[in-house]
Amino acid sequence: DTAVSQTPKYLVTQMGNDKSIKCEQNLGHDTMYWYKQDSKKFLKIMFSYNNKELIINETVPNRFSPKSPDKAHLNLHINSLELGDSAVYFCASSHASDYYNEQFFGPGTRLTVL
Amino acid sequence: DQQVKQNSPSLSVQEGRISILNCDYTNSMFDYFLWYKKYPAEGPTFLISISSIKDKNEDGRFTVFLNKSAKHLSLHIVPSQPGDSAVYFCAASRSAPDKLIFGTGTRLQVFP
C-alpha cells in the first residue's frame, strides 16, 4: 500500500551514461514533483507536473528530462551523467487543490556517479 | 539566496522535555508553512502545517507558531520522545500547487 514509490532505490553508474528514475503514486493526486537533495542536504525543486503538464521547471541542465505518461507517474531521465549529479532524488505528489500544499514524498533514489 | 533558514543544525533534548525548532524566512509572499520529519534513507514525512492567516496550529504533541512580522516560525514538541529523533525541515510555499522551499534542516536528538 505504498503511497509514493520510486525505483531504483540505489543507482551507481559511470560518468557519461544515461539513466532513468521512475516514480509512481497511488494517492489519486494530480500534481507530481522531483526534488534533489545534494551533498549539503539542501532539498531543492527541479520539476513539477500538474495533470501531465509541466508547470515548474527550475534552472536545471537540459540533460535532465522529466516525463509524465499519466497523472500517477513521473519519470526522470538523465543524459550524459556527471559527477555533480550524485545526489538523492525525491519524488513527491500532491493535490493541486490542497489548502496547505501538503506534499507526500517517496523514499528517494540515491544516485552515485563514478 | 536561501529564502528559508534553519540556523540550528542540531538540537539535543532530554526525553519528556520540550523541543523547540526554529525557522526564519525572507519572502513575504509565502502563504503556507510546513514541517517535515526525515529519518535516514527515507523520504520526508509531513508533520504539521500553518497558513499565514493563523499564528498557531496544534496537533497532539506538536504545535507550530508563526510570527509574520518577524518572519519566524517554530515547532514545539511536548513531551519529546526518543522516537522523535530525526532531521526536521521547515518548508514554505505560495498557493498550491507550487514548489516547497526547504530550510537546511535541524537534527533533533532526544536522549533518555
Interface residues (C-beta under 8 A of the other chain):
Chain A: V4 T31 Y33 Y35 K40 K41 F42 L43 K44 I45 S48 N50 I55 I56 E58 F90 A92 S94 H95 A96 S97 D98 Y99 Y100 N101 E102 Q103 F104 F105 G106 P107 G108
Chain B: Y32 L34 Y36 A41 E42 G43 P44 T45 F46 S49 S51 V87 F89 S93 S95 A96 P97 D98 K99 L100 I101 F102 T104 G105
